[in-house]
Amino acid sequence: MHNFTLLHDDVMDRDRVRRHRATAWTVFGVADAILAGDALLALATQCLAEVSPACCASAVRALSRCTTELCHGQSLDVSFEQRDRIEMDECLTMAAAKTGALLDCAYSHGALAGGANARQVQLLGDFGRRLGLALQLVDDLLGIWGDQLVTGKPVYSDLMSRKKSLVVTAAMNSGTAPGQMLAELYQRPQPFDPDELPRIADLIETTGAREWADRRAAHEITVAAESLVAANCEPEGAAPGPDPARGAAAPDGGGRGAWRRDRSGSSRCRAVAVACPRPCGRLAVGRGSARDPVAFPALVLRRR
């Protein structure tokens, strides 16, 4: 599901590099990249259809809702490129739909497969949605100040493409003189000169938008953790977390797919919290260049 979105996103944004490698459309062509994304979406639905009948219908409905919301968010993102002014609430709605919905769906599906009750499914979905917004905020920071060795994208890549990300939108809506200067630069018809990009990044930072994004991401992680605690899924163990820059998969905590029964004979949802390699509530985005993306906590649900 995630790779489906990335294949289509690269086509729409005309991005030529992702994680240090040429994007699919630059290698195989636009048509094949789109078709590959479509095939991955179909395979995601097929995977859900092959799971336990008890949760199949609910899972497929949730995936369909996620796909619709995700497409709406991506449509908003594309439309922002044609507008001079974007309200902050609009941009937050776009990020929640484009990225938050995807993680909401992922954790909700994990909860359903793990035998969670309706309240746990909702809380774990909220956990994913909040985490998704935090991820988008950090991704937007890295799109301006990220280290190319970490992100695989050129420094100031979002500025070169004039992307109206959360950070840029916050700067433009800051009510400051640098924010007004930034808005005027974005309205200029001619492309940015590479020598201008550091100055534009400085304008954004001067408005306080970089600090705001840092704080807001940390807040979203904190609220996400509250939903996780409220879901009352007992942690079974911890293991070293994945490296977000490498895209490594989180370990499953052992005993994948295991089923165990408590004394009452009923199955219960159990969460395996995967520890972060760095403090989870702290953004590791340094001044001048990003040292590392945020180390997000991962969660794996299975039956106890």
C-alpha positions, 0 to 999 in steps of 0.5 A, a space after each residue: 500500500 505504501 509503495 503504491 503511494 510512493 510510485 504515484 507520488 514520484 510521477 506527480 512530483 516528477 521526483 527523479 531520486 528516492 532513497 539514493 536510487 532512480 525513481 521507477 518512472 525515470 527507469 521504466 517510464 510513466 505508464 509502467 510506474 502508474 500501472 505498477 502502483 495500481 497493481 500494488 494497490 490491488 495486491 494490498 486488497 488481495 492480501 486482506 481478502 485472504 486473511 481470516 473471514 472474521 476481519 476481512 470485510 472490515 479490513 477491506 472497508 477500512 482500506 477503501 476509506 484510506 485510499 479515498 482519503 489519501 487520494 483526496 489529500 494528494 489532490 489537495 497537495 497538487 492543487 496547492 502548487 497552483 495557488 498563491 496563498 494556502 491557509 494553515 488549516 488547509 495544509 494540516 488537512 492535506 497532511 492528515 489525509 495524505 500521510 495520517 490516513 495511511 498510518 491510521 489504516 496500517 495500525 487499525 488493520 494491525 489491531 483488527 488482525 490482533 483481535 482488538 475491540 472497537 475502542 482499541 481499533 479507534 485508539 490505535 488508528 488515532 495513534 497512527 494518524 498522529 504519528 503520520 502527521 509528525 512524520 510529515 512534519 519531519 519529512 518537510 523539515 528534511 525537504 529543506 534542511 535534510 542531509 543528502 547522504 541521509 535523505 537521498 534527495 538534494 538539499 533544499 529539494 522542496 524549495 527548488 520545486 516550490 512545494 507548499 509544505 507545512 513548514 513553508 505554509 507556516 512561514 507564509 502565514 506567520 505575519 512576519 516580514 520574512 514570511 511576506 518576502 517568502 510569499 513574494 518569492 514563491 509568486 515569482 514566475 522565474 525559477 529559483 537560482 541555486 544560489 538563492 536557496 540558502 537565503 530562502 531557507 533562512 527566511 523560513 527559519 527567521 519566521 519561526 516556522 522551523 521551530 514551530 514544525 519541530 514543536 508540533 511534531 513532538 506534540 503529535 508524538 506525545 498525543 500519539 503515545 497517549 492514545 497508545 497507552 489508552 488502548 491498553 495493549 500490554 507490551 510483550 517485549 522490546 527490541 531495537 527499532 528500525 533505522 528510518 533512513 534505511 527503511 528497515 522493517 521493524 522486528 515482530 518481537 518473535 513468535 510471528 502469528 502466534 496464538 495463545 489463550 488466557 485462562 478464560 479461553 479468550 484471545 486478547 490483543 497484545 502489542 509488541 512495542 519496538 523501542 526507538 534507537 534514540 529518544 522518541 519524543 525528540 527530533 534529531 533534526 540539527 541546525 543547518 542539516 538534518 542528522 537523522 529523521 525522527 526515530 519513530 516507535 513502531 508497533 506490532 500487534 498479534 494475538 496473545 
